[in-house]
Amino acid sequence: MQKVLTFLLIFGWLCLSDAGILSAKNRDPKVQKAITNALEYLAREQRRQGYWEANGGQYRVAMTALAGNALLAEGSTTTRGKYAKNIKNAVDYLLEMSQPNGLIGYKNDYHYTYGHGYSMVFLSQVYGEEEDSVRRKELKTALMKAVGFCASAQTTRGGWGYVSAKDGNDFDEGSTCITQVQGLRACRNAGIPVDKKIIDRAKKYIADCTTPEGGVQYSIRGGGARPAITAAACAALFNAGEYDSDQLKNMLEYSRKNIWPGGSSNRYFGHWHYAHFYYAQVMYRGDTKNWEKYIKDIGQQIIRKQSASGAWMEGHVGPVYTTAINATILQLDNGYLPIYQK
């Protein structure tokens, strides 16, 4: 059985590799150069202990997962490829951060549910291609515990906050809810059991946050519709298996008007990179007719702002965050990460 599983994993990786090679052949050389420079920047910025961090030493777990995903999107794994050592060190760090209660992170890590959700995505992608039986067992254990933590951290209304429901007095908000839904779906795709009730409650939370115009509010308590959170919610619903409900259609239309190709496509707005990190996933998976036009437009906007170091310096979170997000957007059509695929 183990031999068959290993063969299927390797075969799947080779198929995705072929898809990535074909995609790279058709890519604008300027975009490819921007990707290469960005990944080299991330590789240089990784700390000896295996982590990356945002400004002020914050978000170490989240930054490690996001940067690790950007390197996975290039085609490297823990055992092969240019960034194998970087990815392996990132996995080691996140496994060390797996707590007895299932949290991937630590309570003093700022807004730790972001890191937890992004880590589930990253580690599940690694788990799906891990050939070493011992390491697969370690990853499976960490991911099963992480799913359990998600269930216990969910609020009474079905969302998640910056910290667990217990630590945050049952506070919830949209963006952290999205990271948990996508993380849970990534785990399920990799074969980790996830109780459907957790996802159903989260879907209801997103529905309760959605305005009649299709925008998703900051929180179930209000706060106004946010284009960035709406795009993220669309991606989360795709991950949850929802593609054609009336609610989703309204959300997609709201995103089209407010993100791309609406009035915001040629100007930066609050959380621009976050919005396009998720909206790129929506376009790639759900609007194949306009994907090429979208990625050409957004790709040109992205590469114009890249610094000589390979990083992007916009935003208050820091260059690791923006660089990891932009590098992932530009590499989505490589096809290496199952969670972002059609």
C-alpha positions as CSV (number, residue, x, y, z in Angstrom):
1,M,0.0,0.0,0.0
2,Q,2.8,2.4,0.9
3,K,4.5,1.7,-2.5
4,V,1.3,2.4,-4.3
5,L,0.8,5.7,-2.4
6,T,4.4,6.8,-3.1
7,F,3.9,6.0,-6.8
8,L,0.7,8.0,-6.9
9,L,2.3,11.0,-5.1
10,I,5.3,11.0,-7.4
11,F,3.1,10.6,-10.5
12,G,0.9,13.4,-9.4
13,W,3.9,15.6,-8.8
14,L,5.3,14.8,-12.3
15,C,2.0,15.7,-13.9
16,L,1.9,19.0,-12.1
17,S,5.5,19.6,-13.0
18,D,4.7,19.2,-16.7
19,A,1.9,21.7,-16.3
20,G,4.2,24.1,-14.6
21,I,6.9,23.8,-17.4
22,L,4.3,24.5,-20.1
23,S,3.0,27.5,-18.2
24,A,6.5,28.9,-17.6
25,K,7.3,28.6,-21.4
26,N,4.4,31.0,-22.1
27,R,5.2,33.5,-19.4
28,D,6.4,37.0,-20.1
29,P,10.2,36.9,-19.4
30,K,9.9,40.1,-17.4
31,V,7.3,38.4,-15.1
32,Q,9.5,35.3,-14.8
33,K,12.5,37.5,-13.9
34,A,10.4,39.3,-11.2
35,I,9.3,35.9,-9.8
36,T,12.9,34.6,-9.7
37,N,14.1,37.8,-7.9
38,A,11.3,37.6,-5.4
39,L,12.0,34.0,-4.5
40,E,15.7,34.7,-4.2
41,Y,14.8,37.6,-1.8
42,L,12.6,35.2,0.3
43,A,15.4,32.6,0.4
44,R,17.8,35.2,1.7
45,E,15.4,36.5,4.3
46,Q,14.7,33.2,5.9
47,R,16.2,33.0,9.4
48,R,18.5,30.2,10.4
49,Q,15.8,28.6,12.6
50,G,13.5,28.3,9.5
51,Y,11.1,31.2,9.9
52,W,10.3,34.5,8.2
53,E,8.8,37.4,10.0
54,A,6.9,40.6,9.4
55,N,7.9,44.1,10.5
56,G,8.7,44.3,14.2
57,G,9.2,40.5,14.4
58,Q,5.5,39.9,14.2
59,Y,3.5,37.1,12.4
60,R,6.4,34.6,12.3
61,V,4.2,31.6,11.8
62,A,2.0,33.3,9.2
63,M,5.0,34.7,7.3
64,T,6.7,31.3,7.3
65,A,3.6,29.6,5.9
66,L,3.1,32.3,3.2
67,A,6.7,32.4,2.2
68,G,6.9,28.6,2.1
69,N,3.8,28.4,-0.1
70,A,5.5,30.9,-2.5
71,L,8.5,28.6,-2.8
72,L,6.3,25.5,-3.2
73,A,4.5,27.3,-6.1
74,E,7.8,27.4,-7.9
75,G,7.8,23.5,-8.0
76,S,10.3,22.8,-5.2
77,T,9.5,20.4,-2.4
78,T,11.2,19.3,0.8
79,T,13.4,16.9,-1.1
80,R,13.8,18.3,-4.6
81,G,14.2,21.6,-6.4
82,K,16.1,24.8,-5.9
83,Y,14.4,25.7,-2.6
84,A,14.2,22.3,-1.0
85,K,16.3,23.2,2.0
86,N,14.3,26.4,2.6
87,I,11.0,24.5,2.5
88,K,12.3,21.7,4.7
89,N,13.5,24.3,7.3
90,A,10.1,26.0,7.2
91,V,8.3,22.7,7.8
92,D,10.6,21.9,10.7
93,Y,9.9,25.3,12.3
94,L,6.1,25.0,11.9
95,L,6.1,21.4,13.3
96,E,8.1,22.7,16.3
97,M,5.4,25.4,16.7
98,S,2.6,22.7,16.8
99,Q,1.2,22.9,20.4
100,P,-0.4,20.1,22.4
101,N,-3.8,21.8,21.9
102,G,-3.3,21.7,18.1
103,L,-2.5,25.4,17.6
104,I,0.3,25.9,15.1
105,G,1.9,28.9,16.7
106,Y,2.0,30.4,20.1
107,K,-0.2,32.8,22.1
108,N,2.2,35.7,21.9
109,D,2.3,35.6,18.1
110,Y,0.3,38.5,17.0
111,H,-3.2,37.5,15.7
112,Y,-2.2,33.8,15.9
113,T,-5.2,32.4,14.0
114,Y,-3.8,33.8,10.7
115,G,-0.6,31.8,11.2
116,H,-2.6,28.7,12.1
117,G,-4.8,28.9,9.0
118,Y,-1.9,29.6,6.6
119,S,0.1,26.8,8.2
120,M,-2.6,24.3,7.6
121,V,-2.6,25.3,3.9
122,F,1.2,25.1,3.6
123,L,1.7,21.9,5.6
124,S,-1.1,20.1,3.9
125,Q,0.5,20.8,0.5
126,V,3.7,19.4,1.8
127,Y,2.0,16.4,3.3
128,G,0.4,15.6,0.0
129,E,3.7,15.0,-1.6
130,E,5.9,13.9,1.3
131,E,7.5,10.5,0.5
132,D,9.2,9.8,3.9
133,S,6.9,7.7,6.0
134,V,8.2,9.1,9.3
135,R,7.8,12.7,8.2
136,R,4.3,12.0,6.8
137,K,3.3,10.7,10.2
138,E,4.5,13.8,11.9
139,L,2.7,16.0,9.4
140,K,-0.5,14.0,9.7
141,T,-0.5,14.2,13.5
142,A,0.1,18.0,13.4
143,L,-2.6,18.6,10.9
144,M,-5.2,16.4,12.7
145,K,-4.5,18.3,15.9
146,A,-4.7,21.6,13.9
147,V,-8.2,20.7,12.6
148,G,-9.2,19.9,16.2
149,F,-8.0,23.3,17.4
150,C,-10.0,25.0,14.6
151,A,-13.1,23.3,15.8
152,S,-12.6,24.4,19.4
153,A,-11.6,28.0,18.3
154,Q,-14.7,28.6,16.2
155,T,-17.1,31.1,17.7
156,T,-20.8,30.5,18.5
157,R,-21.8,32.3,15.3
158,G,-19.5,30.0,13.1
159,G,-16.6,32.4,12.5
160,W,-13.2,32.9,13.9
161,G,-11.4,35.9,15.4
162,Y,-7.8,36.9,15.7
163,V,-7.5,34.4,18.5
164,S,-9.6,31.5,19.6
165,A,-13.2,32.1,20.7
166,K,-12.1,31.4,24.3
167,D,-9.2,33.8,24.2
168,G,-11.1,36.5,22.4
169,N,-14.4,36.5,24.2
170,D,-16.2,35.0,21.2
171,F,-15.1,37.9,18.9
172,D,-15.0,37.0,15.1
173,E,-14.2,38.8,11.9
174,G,-14.1,37.9,8.2
175,S,-10.5,37.7,7.2
176,T,-9.4,35.2,9.9
177,C,-12.5,33.1,9.1
178,I,-11.3,32.8,5.5
179,T,-7.9,31.5,6.6
180,Q,-9.5,28.8,8.7
181,V,-11.9,27.7,6.0
182,Q,-9.1,27.5,3.4
183,G,-6.8,25.7,5.8
184,L,-9.5,23.2,6.7
185,R,-10.3,22.5,3.0
186,A,-6.6,22.1,2.3
187,C,-6.4,19.5,5.1
188,R,-9.4,17.7,3.8
189,N,-8.1,17.6,0.3
190,A,-4.9,16.0,1.7
191,G,-6.9,13.3,3.4
192,I,-7.2,14.7,6.9
193,P,-10.7,14.2,8.4
194,V,-12.7,17.4,8.8
195,D,-16.1,17.5,10.3
196,K,-18.5,18.9,7.7
197,K,-20.4,20.7,10.4
198,I,-17.4,23.1,11.0
199,I,-17.4,24.1,7.3
200,D,-21.2,24.4,7.2
201,R,-21.2,26.8,10.2
202,A,-18.5,28.8,8.6
203,K,-20.4,29.1,5.3
204,K,-23.4,30.3,7.3
205,Y,-21.2,32.9,9.0
206,I,-20.1,34.2,5.6
207,A,-23.7,34.3,4.5
208,D,-24.7,36.2,7.6
209,C,-21.9,38.8,6.9
210,T,-23.0,39.3,3.3
211,T,-24.9,42.5,2.4
212,P,-27.7,42.5,-0.2
213,E,-25.3,44.0,-2.7
214,G,-22.9,41.1,-2.3
215,G,-20.2,42.7,-0.2
216,V,-18.9,40.8,2.9
217,Q,-18.7,42.9,6.0
218,Y,-15.7,43.1,8.4
219,S,-17.6,41.2,11.0
220,I,-21.0,39.7,11.7
221,R,-21.5,42.7,14.0
222,G,-21.1,45.1,11.0
223,G,-18.2,47.2,10.0
224,G,-19.2,47.7,6.4
225,A,-18.6,45.6,3.3
226,R,-14.9,45.2,2.3
227,P,-13.8,44.4,-1.2
228,A,-10.7,42.5,0.1
229,I,-12.7,40.3,2.5
230,T,-15.4,39.7,-0.2
231,A,-12.7,38.4,-2.6
232,A,-11.3,36.2,0.1
233,A,-14.8,34.9,0.9
234,C,-15.4,34.0,-2.7
235,A,-12.2,31.9,-2.7
236,A,-13.2,30.3,0.6
237,L,-16.6,29.3,-0.8
238,F,-14.9,27.8,-3.8
239,N,-12.7,25.8,-1.5
240,A,-15.9,24.7,0.4
241,G,-17.4,23.3,-2.8
242,E,-19.8,26.1,-3.5
243,Y,-19.7,27.5,-7.1
244,D,-23.1,28.6,-8.3
245,S,-25.3,29.8,-5.5
246,D,-27.1,33.2,-5.8
247,Q,-25.1,34.4,-2.8
248,L,-21.8,33.6,-4.5
249,K,-22.9,35.2,-7.8
250,N,-23.7,38.4,-5.9
251,M,-20.3,38.3,-4.2
252,L,-18.5,37.8,-7.5
253,E,-20.4,40.7,-9.1
254,Y,-19.5,42.9,-6.1
255,S,-15.9,41.9,-6.5
256,R,-15.9,42.6,-10.2
257,K,-17.2,46.1,-9.6
258,N,-14.9,46.9,-6.7
259,I,-11.7,45.0,-7.5
260,W,-11.3,44.1,-11.2
261,P,-12.0,45.2,-13.8
262,G,-14.0,47.9,-11.9
263,G,-12.7,51.3,-10.8
264,S,-10.1,49.9,-8.4
265,S,-8.1,47.9,-10.9
266,N,-5.7,50.7,-11.7
267,R,-5.3,52.2,-8.3
268,Y,-4.2,50.9,-4.9
269,F,-6.8,50.6,-2.1
270,G,-6.8,49.3,1.4
271,H,-5.4,45.7,1.5
272,W,-4.8,45.7,-2.2
273,H,-2.4,42.8,-2.1
274,Y,-4.5,40.8,0.2
275,A,-7.5,41.3,-2.1
276,H,-5.7,40.2,-5.2
277,F,-4.1,37.2,-3.4
278,Y,-7.6,35.8,-3.1
279,Y,-9.2,37.4,-6.2
280,A,-6.4,35.9,-8.3
281,Q,-7.5,32.4,-7.0
282,V,-11.1,33.2,-7.9
283,M,-10.2,34.3,-11.4
284,Y,-7.9,31.4,-12.0
285,R,-10.4,28.8,-10.8
286,G,-13.7,30.4,-11.7
287,D,-13.3,32.7,-14.7
288,T,-10.9,31.0,-17.2
289,K,-12.2,33.2,-20.0
290,N,-10.8,36.3,-18.4
291,W,-7.9,34.8,-16.5
292,E,-5.2,35.7,-19.1
293,K,-6.4,39.3,-19.3
294,Y,-6.6,39.6,-15.5
295,I,-3.1,38.2,-14.8
296,K,-1.5,40.3,-17.5
297,D,-3.1,43.4,-16.1
298,I,-2.4,42.7,-12.4
299,G,1.0,41.2,-13.2
300,Q,2.2,44.3,-14.9
301,Q,0.9,46.4,-11.9
302,I,2.8,44.1,-9.6
303,I,6.2,44.0,-11.3
304,R,6.3,47.8,-11.8
305,K,6.5,48.2,-8.1
306,Q,9.2,45.6,-7.4
307,S,12.4,46.9,-5.8
308,A,15.9,46.1,-6.9
309,S,16.2,43.6,-4.0
310,G,13.4,41.5,-5.4
311,A,11.0,42.5,-2.7
312,W,7.9,44.7,-2.7
313,M,8.0,47.3,0.0
314,E,4.4,48.5,0.1
315,G,2.2,48.1,3.2
316,H,2.7,48.1,6.9
317,V,3.0,44.4,7.4
318,G,6.4,44.3,5.7
319,P,8.2,43.1,2.6
320,V,8.1,39.4,3.3
321,Y,4.3,39.5,3.4
322,T,3.9,41.5,0.2
323,T,6.6,39.6,-1.6
324,A,5.2,36.1,-0.7
325,I,1.7,37.2,-1.8
326,N,2.9,38.7,-5.1
327,A,5.1,35.7,-5.9
328,T,2.2,33.3,-5.3
329,I,-0.2,35.4,-7.5
330,L,2.3,35.4,-10.3
331,Q,2.9,31.6,-10.1
332,L,-0.7,30.4,-9.6
333,D,-0.8,29.0,-13.2
334,N,2.3,26.9,-12.5
335,G,-0.3,24.4,-11.1
336,Y,1.9,23.0,-8.3
337,L,-0.4,23.8,-5.3
338,P,-3.6,21.7,-5.3
339,I,-5.5,24.1,-3.0
340,Y,-5.5,26.8,-5.7
341,Q,-6.3,24.5,-8.6
342,K,-9.6,24.2,-10.5
